[in-house]
Amino acid sequence: MIIKDLTIDLVPIVQDLFESSQFIGQWDGNFEREPDYIMKRLVEGDLPPNGFKDNNKIQTIQHSESRNVIGFLSFYHGFPDEDTVYVVFMFIENSYQKKGNA
């Protein structure tokens, strides 16, 4: 698997992945997926209280052979303390889960 920072051209692909994760609502409480969530988070960040945008990242997860985007990871470095990385959201496309082929 290859992990890279999200670029603006991949926002629609990652947004589609995010919207396909609606079934996760049974665990995260968000049954409705915002139609512009990924673009908002890329531009504004997903910040904790008194957080800094530079500490927030969204990264794509790509298949190592096909280079297709198969998932994404959103995290914040420095919350609740400076040595902690807080994973905001992580998702792998259903067809790639439990296969060990990323």
N, CA, C and O atoms as a DFTB+ gen file, in Angstrom:
408 C
 N C O
     1  1       0.842      -1.164       0.000
     2  2       0.000       0.000       0.000
     3  2       0.887       1.227       0.000
     4  3       1.986       1.220       0.555
     5  1       0.400       2.269      -0.625
     6  2       1.116       3.545      -0.719
     7  2       0.244       4.610      -0.072
     8  3      -0.944       4.723      -0.375
     9  1       0.839       5.384       0.813
    10  2       0.098       6.449       1.499
    11  2       0.708       7.785       1.109
    12  3       1.913       7.995       1.248
    13  1      -0.149       8.700       0.614
    14  2       0.295      10.019       0.155
    15  2      -0.676      11.082       0.631
    16  3      -1.845      10.798       0.895
    17  1      -0.182      12.318       0.738
    18  2      -1.061      13.438       1.064
    19  2      -2.143      13.581      -0.006
    20  3      -1.876      13.408      -1.195
    21  1      -3.348      13.894       0.420
    22  2      -4.456      14.124      -0.499
    23  2      -4.187      15.372      -1.329
    24  3      -3.788      16.408      -0.797
    25  1      -4.407      15.267      -2.630
    26  2      -4.315      16.412      -3.531
    27  2      -5.706      16.756      -4.039
    28  3      -6.602      15.912      -4.056
    29  1      -5.871      17.998      -4.448
    30  2      -7.188      18.514      -4.833
    31  2      -7.836      17.668      -5.937
    32  3      -9.057      17.511      -5.947
    33  1      -7.046      17.124      -6.859
    34  2      -7.608      16.352      -7.967
    35  2      -8.215      15.024      -7.511
    36  3      -9.039      14.443      -8.218
    37  1      -7.808      14.540      -6.330
    38  2      -8.343      13.274      -5.825
    39  2      -9.505      13.445      -4.852
    40  3     -10.046      12.459      -4.351
    41  1      -9.887      14.685      -4.585
    42  2     -10.995      14.940      -3.654
    43  2     -12.273      14.211      -4.075
    44  3     -12.903      13.588      -3.221
    45  1     -12.694      14.256      -5.357
    46  2     -13.939      13.545      -5.718
    47  2     -13.872      12.036      -5.449
    48  3     -14.865      11.443      -5.030
    49  1     -12.722      11.417      -5.684
    50  2     -12.577       9.982      -5.440
    51  2     -12.683       9.685      -3.947
    52  3     -13.367       8.746      -3.538
    53  1     -11.999      10.496      -3.138
    54  2     -12.020      10.282      -1.688
    55  2     -13.404      10.604      -1.124
    56  3     -13.859       9.945      -0.189
    57  1     -14.075      11.612      -1.686
    58  2     -15.438      11.923      -1.253
    59  2     -16.359      10.730      -1.523
    60  3     -17.192      10.388      -0.684
    61  1     -16.214      10.103      -2.683
    62  2     -17.019       8.920      -2.998
    63  2     -16.756       7.796      -1.993
    64  3     -17.683       7.116      -1.554
    65  1     -15.493       7.611      -1.637
    66  2     -15.160       6.603      -0.627
    67  2     -15.816       6.950       0.708
    68  3     -16.384       6.087       1.378
    69  1     -15.730       8.224       1.081
    70  2     -16.329       8.668       2.339
    71  2     -17.827       8.390       2.347
    72  3     -18.365       7.876       3.328
    73  1     -18.499       8.734       1.247
    74  2     -19.946       8.516       1.179
    75  2     -20.289       7.026       1.209
    76  3     -21.345       6.641       1.709
    77  1     -19.401       6.192       0.674
    78  2     -19.664       4.750       0.695
    79  2     -19.468       4.149       2.087
    80  3     -19.803       2.987       2.317
    81  1     -18.928       4.937       3.007
    82  2     -18.687       4.451       4.373
    83  2     -19.877       4.688       5.295
    84  3     -19.751       4.548       6.512
    85  1     -21.015       5.040       4.739
    86  2     -22.185       5.384       5.554
    87  2     -22.556       4.284       6.544
    88  3     -23.067       4.573       7.626
    89  1     -22.304       3.032       6.187
    90  2     -22.637       1.922       7.090
    91  2     -21.874       2.015       8.414
    92  3     -22.281       1.406       9.403
    93  1     -20.775       2.770       8.443
    94  2     -20.009       2.937       9.680
    95  2     -20.807       3.751      10.700
    96  3     -20.442       3.798      11.874
    97  1     -21.878       4.384      10.265
    98  2     -22.721       5.170      11.158
    99  2     -23.179       4.418      12.387
   100  3     -23.441       5.023      13.427
   101  1     -23.277       3.101      12.278
   102  2     -23.664       2.320      13.451
   103  2     -22.613       2.399      14.546
   104  3     -22.916       2.120      15.707
   105  1     -21.371       2.776      14.200
   106  2     -20.310       2.912      15.202
   107  2     -19.955       4.367      15.498
   108  3     -19.669       4.715      16.643
   109  1     -19.972       5.225      14.460
   110  2     -19.547       6.611      14.702
   111  2     -20.716       7.576      14.893
   112  3     -20.507       8.751      15.192
   113  1     -21.950       7.085      14.721
   114  2     -23.125       7.922      14.951
   115  2     -23.485       8.843      13.809
   116  3     -24.493       9.545      13.884
   117  1     -22.680       8.862      12.739
   118  2     -22.958       9.724      11.578
   119  2     -23.541       8.894      10.444
   120  3     -22.812       8.313       9.640
   121  1     -24.852       8.848      10.395
   122  2     -25.509       8.074       9.345
   123  2     -25.616       8.859       8.044
   124  3     -25.758       8.275       6.970
   125  1     -25.548      10.174       8.143
   126  2     -25.605      11.040       6.961
   127  2     -24.185      11.499       6.652
   128  3     -23.502      12.003       7.544
   129  1     -23.734      11.344       5.443
   130  2     -22.405      11.773       5.034
   131  2     -22.520      13.087       4.261
   132  3     -23.211      13.155       3.245
   133  1     -21.841      14.131       4.747
   134  2     -21.891      15.456       4.115
   135  2     -21.342      15.378       2.691
   136  3     -20.300      14.760       2.470
   137  1     -22.028      15.998       1.717
   138  2     -21.591      15.909       0.320
   139  2     -20.276      16.626       0.020
   140  3     -19.648      16.324      -0.995
   141  1     -19.841      17.553       0.853
   142  2     -18.575      18.257       0.607
   143  2     -17.599      18.089       1.775
   144  3     -16.715      18.923       1.974
   145  1     -17.759      17.025       2.532
   146  2     -16.966      16.780       3.739
   147  2     -15.458      16.802       3.461
   148  3     -14.708      17.470       4.172
   149  1     -15.017      16.085       2.444
   150  2     -13.585      15.958       2.183
   151  2     -12.986      17.298       1.773
   152  3     -11.915      17.662       2.260
   153  1     -13.642      18.032       0.900
   154  2     -13.121      19.345       0.493
   155  2     -13.052      20.286       1.688
   156  3     -12.062      20.999       1.857
   157  1     -14.088      20.295       2.517
   158  2     -14.080      21.136       3.720
   159  2     -12.913      20.789       4.626
   160  3     -12.215      21.674       5.122
   161  1     -12.704      19.498       4.838
   162  2     -11.631      19.065       5.734
   163  2     -10.257      19.348       5.142
   164  3      -9.313      19.632       5.879
   165  1     -10.135      19.273       3.826
   166  2      -8.866      19.590       3.186
   167  2      -8.546      21.081       3.335
   168  3      -7.403      21.450       3.606
   169  1      -9.549      21.925       3.158
   170  2      -9.358      23.373       3.221
   171  2      -9.292      23.886       4.661
   172  3      -8.401      24.663       5.006
   173  1     -10.233      23.452       5.497
   174  2     -10.350      23.988       6.854
   175  2      -9.668      23.119       7.907
   176  3      -9.271      23.618       8.960
   177  1      -9.532      21.837       7.631
   178  2      -9.004      20.901       8.613
   179  2     -10.114      20.356       9.488
   180  3     -11.251      20.825       9.445
   181  1      -9.769      19.371      10.271
   182  2     -10.675      18.775      11.256
   183  2      -9.944      18.901      12.581
   184  3      -9.193      18.011      12.980
   185  1     -10.174      20.024      13.257
   186  2      -9.318      20.440      14.360
   187  2      -9.947      20.272      15.738
   188  3     -11.147      20.480      15.917
   189  1      -9.124      19.895      16.702
   190  2      -9.574      19.871      18.097
   191  2      -9.588      21.297      18.644
   192  3      -9.151      22.219      17.954
   193  1     -10.074      21.498      19.856
   194  2     -10.044      22.838      20.446
   195  2      -8.624      23.413      20.417
   196  3      -7.666      22.742      20.801
   197  1      -8.502      24.657      19.959
   198  2      -7.219      25.360      19.852
   199  2      -6.231      24.655      18.921
   200  3      -5.019      24.819      19.063
   201  1      -6.741      23.877      17.975
   202  2      -5.888      23.139      17.050
   203  2      -5.352      24.004      15.922
   204  3      -5.850      25.100      15.664
   205  1      -4.328      23.488      15.256
   206  2      -3.683      24.172      14.133
   207  2      -3.859      23.359      12.862
   208  3      -3.648      22.146      12.860
   209  1      -4.244      24.025      11.782
   210  2      -4.485      23.349      10.507
   211  2      -3.260      22.566      10.038
   212  3      -3.394      21.481       9.474
   213  1      -2.072      23.113      10.270
   214  2      -0.848      22.438       9.819
   215  2      -0.637      21.078      10.479
   216  3       0.142      20.268       9.977
   217  1      -1.307      20.816      11.581
   218  2      -1.163      19.539      12.279
   219  2      -2.158      18.490      11.791
   220  3      -2.122      17.342      12.234
   221  1      -3.045      18.882      10.881
   222  2      -4.093      17.997      10.380
   223  2      -3.765      17.574       8.959
   224  3      -3.384      18.405       8.134
   225  1      -3.913      16.274       8.664
   226  2      -3.659      15.771       7.312
   227  2      -4.732      14.780       6.902
   228  3      -5.306      14.064       7.723
   229  1      -4.980      14.766       5.601
   230  2      -5.768      13.699       4.982
   231  2      -4.829      13.053       3.975
   232  3      -4.199      13.741       3.171
   233  1      -4.739      11.733       4.023
   234  2      -3.869      11.026       3.102
   235  2      -4.636       9.927       2.385
   236  3      -5.525       9.289       2.950
   237  1      -4.269       9.724       1.129
   238  2      -4.882       8.649       0.358
   239  2      -4.131       7.349       0.625
   240  3      -2.935       7.347       0.915
   241  1      -4.859       6.261       0.521
   242  2      -4.270       4.928       0.597
   243  2      -4.460       4.328      -0.794
   244  3      -5.585       4.155      -1.262
   245  1      -3.340       4.015      -1.444
   246  2      -3.384       3.507      -2.812
   247  2      -2.911       2.057      -2.858
   248  3      -2.035       1.651      -2.094
   249  1      -3.497       1.293      -3.755
   250  2      -3.081      -0.083      -3.975
   251  2      -1.659      -0.048      -4.545
   252  3      -1.369       0.731      -5.452
   253  1      -0.785      -0.886      -4.015
   254  2       0.624      -0.818      -4.405
   255  2       0.880      -1.204      -5.863
   256  3       1.861      -0.745      -6.449
   257  1       0.042      -2.019      -6.450
   258  2       0.250      -2.407      -7.852
   259  2      -0.534      -1.534      -8.821
   260  3       0.035      -1.004      -9.775
   261  1      -1.828      -1.378      -8.588
   262  2      -2.671      -0.625      -9.529
   263  2      -2.582       0.880      -9.329
   264  3      -2.890       1.644     -10.243
   265  1      -2.168       1.309      -8.158
   266  2      -2.105       2.727      -7.760
   267  2      -3.495       3.350      -7.612
   268  3      -3.614       4.567      -7.462
   269  1      -4.544       2.527      -7.652
   270  2      -5.898       3.031      -7.425
   271  2      -6.038       3.476      -5.980
   272  3      -5.478       2.862      -5.071
   273  1      -6.791       4.552      -5.777
   274  2      -7.089       4.997      -4.420
   275  2      -8.129       4.042      -3.858
   276  3      -9.234       3.927      -4.389
   277  1      -7.765       3.355      -2.772
   278  2      -8.659       2.361      -2.182
   279  2      -9.113       2.749      -0.779
   280  3      -9.897       2.036      -0.152
   281  1      -8.616       3.884      -0.292
   282  2      -9.003       4.323       1.030
   283  2      -8.370       5.659       1.377
   284  3      -7.673       6.267       0.565
   285  1      -8.626       6.102       2.603
   286  2      -8.014       7.342       3.071
   287  2      -7.912       7.338       4.581
   288  3      -8.581       6.576       5.279
   289  1      -7.048       8.217       5.057
   290  2      -6.750       8.339       6.469
   291  2      -6.715       9.825       6.800
   292  3      -6.069      10.608       6.104
   293  1      -7.403      10.201       7.849
   294  2      -7.390      11.584       8.335
   295  2      -6.882      11.554       9.766
   296  3      -7.367      10.773      10.585
   297  1      -5.900      12.409      10.072
   298  2      -5.358      12.406      11.425
   299  2      -4.904      13.795      11.843
   300  3      -4.709      14.687      11.018
   301  1      -4.741      13.947      13.147
   302  2      -4.260      15.202      13.731
   303  2      -3.086      14.863      14.638
   304  3      -3.210      14.029      15.535
   305  1      -1.942      15.509      14.405
   306  2      -0.768      15.286      15.238
   307  2      -0.690      16.363      16.313
   308  3      -0.630      17.553      16.002
   309  1      -0.690      15.948      17.576
   310  2      -0.552      16.898      18.671
   311  2      -1.784      17.045      19.536
   312  3      -1.954      18.074      20.191
   313  1      -2.647      16.044      19.557
   314  2      -3.825      16.100      20.417
   315  2      -4.098      14.721      20.987
   316  3      -4.109      13.759      20.219
   317  1      -4.308      14.568      22.226
   318  2      -4.434      15.591      23.263
   319  2      -3.096      16.141      23.773
   320  3      -3.081      17.130      24.506
   321  1      -1.954      15.503      23.389
   322  2      -0.665      16.081      23.750
   323  2       0.251      16.037      22.524
   324  3      -0.088      15.410      21.520
   325  1       1.389      16.688      22.598
   326  2       2.242      16.863      21.420
   327  2       2.837      15.567      20.871
   328  3       3.276      15.538      19.721
   329  1       2.860      14.517      21.648
   330  2       3.423      13.244      21.193
   331  2       2.372      12.264      20.668
   332  3       2.689      11.110      20.383
   333  1       1.149      12.711      20.541
   334  2       0.049      11.825      20.154
   335  2      -0.447      12.151      18.748
   336  3      -0.555      13.316      18.365
   337  1      -0.746      11.101      17.991
   338  2      -1.421      11.251      16.696
   339  2      -2.828      10.714      16.887
   340  3      -3.020       9.548      17.233
   341  1      -3.813      11.581      16.658
   342  2      -5.222      11.229      16.810
   343  2      -5.782      10.885      15.428
   344  3      -5.811      11.737      14.540
   345  1      -6.221       9.653      15.247
   346  2      -6.816       9.248      13.974
   347  2      -8.270       9.710      13.969
   348  3      -9.083       9.253      14.772
   349  1      -8.581      10.622      13.052
   350  2      -9.930      11.174      12.936
   351  2     -10.827      10.195      12.178
   352  3     -11.955       9.929      12.592
   353  1     -10.319       9.663      11.067
   354  2     -11.125       8.770      10.235
   355  2     -10.189       7.930       9.378
   356  3      -9.182       8.426       8.874
   357  1     -10.530       6.654       9.217
   358  2      -9.786       5.779       8.318
   359  2     -10.778       4.842       7.658
   360  3     -11.670       4.295       8.305
   361  1     -10.601       4.667       6.344
   362  2     -11.524       3.806       5.617
   363  2     -10.805       3.154       4.450
   364  3     -10.047       3.807       3.733
   365  1     -11.045       1.866       4.263
   366  2     -10.575       1.104       3.108
   367  2     -11.813       0.607       2.375
   368  3     -12.739       0.081       2.993
   369  1     -11.826       0.775       1.055
   370  2     -12.951       0.319       0.240
   371  2     -13.280      -1.143       0.564
   372  3     -12.386      -1.973       0.732
   373  1     -14.575      -1.434       0.649
   374  2     -15.035      -2.755       1.065
   375  2     -14.398      -3.906       0.278
   376  3     -14.047      -4.933       0.860
   377  1     -14.250      -3.742      -1.026
   378  2     -13.725      -4.850      -1.842
   379  2     -12.263      -5.164      -1.545
   380  3     -11.764      -6.206      -1.969
   381  1     -11.567      -4.290      -0.827
   382  2     -10.163      -4.517      -0.472
   383  2      -9.979      -4.933       0.981
   384  3      -8.867      -5.267       1.389
   385  1     -11.034      -4.917       1.755
   386  2     -10.918      -5.279       3.165
   387  2     -10.750      -6.792       3.327
   388  3     -11.319      -7.581       2.572
   389  1      -9.965      -7.169       4.319
   390  2      -9.757      -8.560       4.715
   391  2      -9.143      -9.429       3.614
   392  3      -9.384     -10.635       3.578
   393  1      -8.349      -8.829       2.712
   394  2      -7.757      -9.600       1.628
   395  2      -6.238      -9.611       1.671
   396  3      -5.602     -10.466       1.054
   397  1      -5.654      -8.661       2.400
   398  2      -4.201      -8.608       2.500
   399  2      -3.503      -8.293       1.205
   400  3      -2.338      -8.651       1.034
   401  1      -4.186      -7.628       0.279
   402  2      -3.587      -7.367      -1.033
   403  2      -3.325      -5.898      -1.325
   404  3      -3.083      -5.538      -2.477
   405  1      -3.365      -5.053      -0.326
   406  2      -3.123      -3.630      -0.576
   407  2      -1.645      -3.393      -0.726
   408  3      -1.220      -2.258      -0.943
